[in-house]
Amino acid sequence: MAFAIVTDTSANLPEEYVQKHHITVIPFSYFIDGEAHTCIDSTGFDGLKYYESMRQGMDVTTSQITPQIYIDYFEPLLAGGSDILYIGMSSGISGSFASALAAAAEMRKKYKERAIRLVDTLGASLGEGLLVMKAVSLQEKGLHLQDVTDLLKNYRRRICQVFTVEDLKYLKKSGRLSNVAAVIGTVLNIKPLLKGNEEGKIVAYGKIRGKRRAVEALAKRYEELAVKPERQTVCIAHADCPKDAAYLEELIQRNRPPKDVMTVCYEPVTGSHVGPGTLALFFESDERVRSR
């Protein structure tokens, strides 16, 4: 039985990829001066303008997706005869996955013959997007919905998500940094080194002086922990710091070049929580990587 792959805009996947593989994307909303915005097509998103406006003091807020919004996207697929695999943003940093669970429970009552499976990626941005890409690959190989679900729940444990930010105030404001006392912030040009932990929460694992050295520290993490990089698509996301992203790619290509590198600008919702100047790296490691 065919199944539809559904995700949300936090997955940060290029629009070309989404269209090619017929992925349904549920939009997260963000608010500027109380006015709601969504960004479905990342190719039309002016990241330079958006993040520069944040640097100048533009205040961006977000809210979790309601169960009804999930229902609005799930129901047409179910009514059309498709089962659903929903791959969502980490429950460790957003309550939206709980809304997806509530929506799925409601839809199962109405569409008893349909299967709905949900995977909490324990990630965001391309940490989430990598699981969507894995699901596409498995589906194209002919695997059934339950098998794909089970494999993704194992695969998510192997995704290393590391990043550094220009200013911790955005993560502090949104409450998305779990061990805020462990880092100094940007005082004296100290840059935090952050990661996604076993619960899908953001925690600090170190700090280093200077942005260039922070980029090199991310590359070192890849050098030490990447498993079979020649078979991987390694992902980079940045919030208006393309030169840092290019330097990071240069570093990871030196000694252990991956099969492919995908680089994107952070979409506006996740980007509003990490802030301008954020640089993130996502790659496959082993099942212990989130505790390292």
Secondary structure by P-SEA (a helix, b strand, c coil): cbbbbbbcccccccaaaaaaabbbbbbbbbbcccbbbbbccccccaaaaaaaaaaabbbbbbbcccaaaaaaaaaaaaaabbbbbbbbccccccaaaaaaaaaaaaaaaacccbbbbbbcccccaaaaaaaaaaaaaaaaacccaaaaaaaaaaaaaabbbbbccccaaaaaaacccccccccccccccbbbbbbbccccbbbbccccccaaaaaaaaaaaaacccccccccbbbbbbcccaaaaaaaaaaaaccccccbbbbbccccaaaaaaccbbbbbbbbbccccccc
